[in-house]
Amino acid sequence: MRVLDVAELTAYIKDLLDSDPILGDVWVRGEISNFTRSAAGHLYFSLKAANVQLKCVCFRGNARYLGFQPANGDAVIARGNVSLYEATGQYQLYVELLLPEGTGIAQVQFEQLRQQLEREGLFEPSRKRPLPVHPRCIGVVTSASGAVWHDIQSVLSRRYPLCELILAPSLVQGADAPPAIVAALEALQDDGRAEVIVVARGGGSAEDLWCFNDERVARAVFACAVPVVSAIGHETDFTICDYVADLRAPTPSAAAELLAPHVRELSAQVSELHRRMLEAMRERLLEQRDRLADTQDRLLRRGPSGAIATERQALDAAGERMRELLLGWIAGERTRLAGVARELVLLHPEQVMERGYAMVLDPASGARVASATALSAGRDLLLRFYDGAASVKVESVEPGERHERALAQREEKR
């Protein structure tokens, strides 16, 4: 005999419940009772029918996707899995989807797909892309024969005629509409001109708009390379496409107005920008003018003209000093030359000869004869006076005392 403790038995029962294919995905109908909402956002309640109750919990992650506010006494349909809460040993329904009773199959499918896509992040606000402020080209996915295309053209031609419109015609109703809408979105992306795409359809019944709840359309909108605006039905109509698109417009005409500014607004903006530009230019010119004046002032104070004037004055002073020095040197040289000239005049032979002296020359060579010892009797000489010359002949030579002393000194040395 094998004895199990409480934990082992509880775990075994939990494994049985979790592995059961029916209990893993079950729909349950009942009336809500004992409803409470925890501070964390989890929902705790019971589903009762007659005298039977089923404990239920809907965690915050699923509760945030509910399309209504549940309350005690509501008749609902819940979808989830049955498992065991080991802490208390109670089995309970872990609710993933909660709908008011009487909801049709289509609405159930809608809620299932909506919650699935929301959990995958297709509705995440952080991934919503901003629309271009001044789009140059807008793509439109709608019926070519419907009033929607005409309405969008009319609004844009009135408000923003600068914009180009490209129609990607598509079915917008029926079973063949989803693949047609997906193909139209892909065609606009392949074309490459559209900066934003509008998926539009006029009003209709829930069945008429059902193609925009198709998962294929939702994923195509999510994967679109440019922002998508969903403008389907009337303001009260909501589709899966509205949740996935970057922006939901209440009507197709409203989408056109949201996408394009009015030309009057643009004209006012241009006028304001022009005014601000002129004001900014005036301020900039004044600022640059003041800056230029300040720069000119600093150039005058620190520029080369002042230094040049100072150096020019110093150069003039140096030139004057050089001139004075040069004039003084020239005067001194003139005085010295005058003295030399006077000496030359005084020492000139003619001056001596005027005092009665004569110059003895050799008539043959013109050389001067400076000593009597160089003469001999009978030699011809030329006597040159200051006012003429005379030819003479030496009759005799008498040495002077200086010559005799010189001879005597030489004899003594011998």
Buried (B, 14 or more C-beta within 10 A) or exposed (E): EEEEEEEEEBBEBBEEBEEEEEBEEBEBEBBBEEBEBEEEEBBBBBBBEEEEBBBBBBBEEBBEBBBEEBEEEBEBBBBBBBBBBEEEEEBBBBBBBBBEEEBEEEBBEBBBBBBBBBEEEBBEEEEBEEBBEEBEBBBBBBBEEBEBBEBBBEBBEEBBEEBBBBBBBBBBBEEEBBBBBBBBBBBBBEEEEBBBBBBBBBBBEBEBBBBBBBBEBBBBBBEBEBBBBBBBBEEEBBBBBBBBBBBBBBBBBBBBBBBBBEEEEBEEEEEEEEEEEEEEEEEEEEEEEEEEEEEEEEEEEEEEEEEEEEEEEEEEEEEEEEEEEEEEEEEEEEEEEEEEEEEEEEEEEEEBBEEEEBBBBBBEEEEEBEEBEEBEEEBEBBBBBBEEEEEEEBEEEEEEEEEEEEEEEEEEEE
